[in-house]
Amino acid sequence: AQKITQTQPGMFVQEKEAVTLDCTYDTSDPSYGLFWYKQPSSGEMIFLIYQGSYDQQNATEGRYSLNFQKARKSANLVISASQLGDSAMYFCAMNYGGATNKLIFGTGTLLAVQP
Amino acid sequence: DAGITQSPRYKITETGRQVTLMCHQTWSHSYMFWYRQDLGHGLRLIYYSAAADITDKGEVPDGYVVSRSKTENFPLTLESATRSQTSVYFCASSRTGYLDSNQPQHFGDGTRLSIL
């Protein structure tokens, strides 16, 4: 069965510093995708970044990068130069179920950026 | 660009009542999904739909009913609401279902449902 684990319920980071949010996953499927979503206090879910299991390079999107270590089954999100607006809940997710794009989510990490 | 809209945003009802949460998307996406978000569980998939008139169960389907007569709409019905169904409900859509398409799911703003 597929599983996503986020072991950090909450984290603090100083403004302008980098922060890494941990995510490990478990699946027996050879083909899968990993996603990170941001949920600010207003409640909406915002897609940040995607990594495919066959992608050779780590995904990057602006200040977000995904540290993908396939052998360790980890897909950590790195946010560089943290901003106050980065304070939010962050969810790691993985799709499963073949060509249906169903997602399984972790329990989330609440990030607080301090000035 | 309306995207994906959910209604109502907030709903309070009583146990045993029927309640329907609405989801509408303007992108003509094939796939639509319903999730519930609870503390300590993240988001869990309730039902999904690959196209009009095609629906299937997710991880936590008990107590819920869905339909999809039109591509753009995917209502979720609680036929007899229970307190355990108090939650935040998210609708999402994606253009395709293929793993290598880099097609993320796009989410609505959620419906906060309280069952007294």
Interface residues (C-beta under 8 A of the other chain):
Chain A: I4 S31 Y32 G33 F35 Y37 G43 E44 M45 F47 Y50 G52 Y54 F91 A93 N95 G98 A99 T100 N101 K102 L103 I104 F105 G106 T107 G108
Chain B: Y31 F33 Y35 G40 H41 G42 L43 R44 L45 Y48 A50 D56 G58 E59 V88 F90 A92 S94 T96 G97 Y98 L99 D100 N102 Q103 P104 Q105 H106 F107 G108 D109 G110 R112
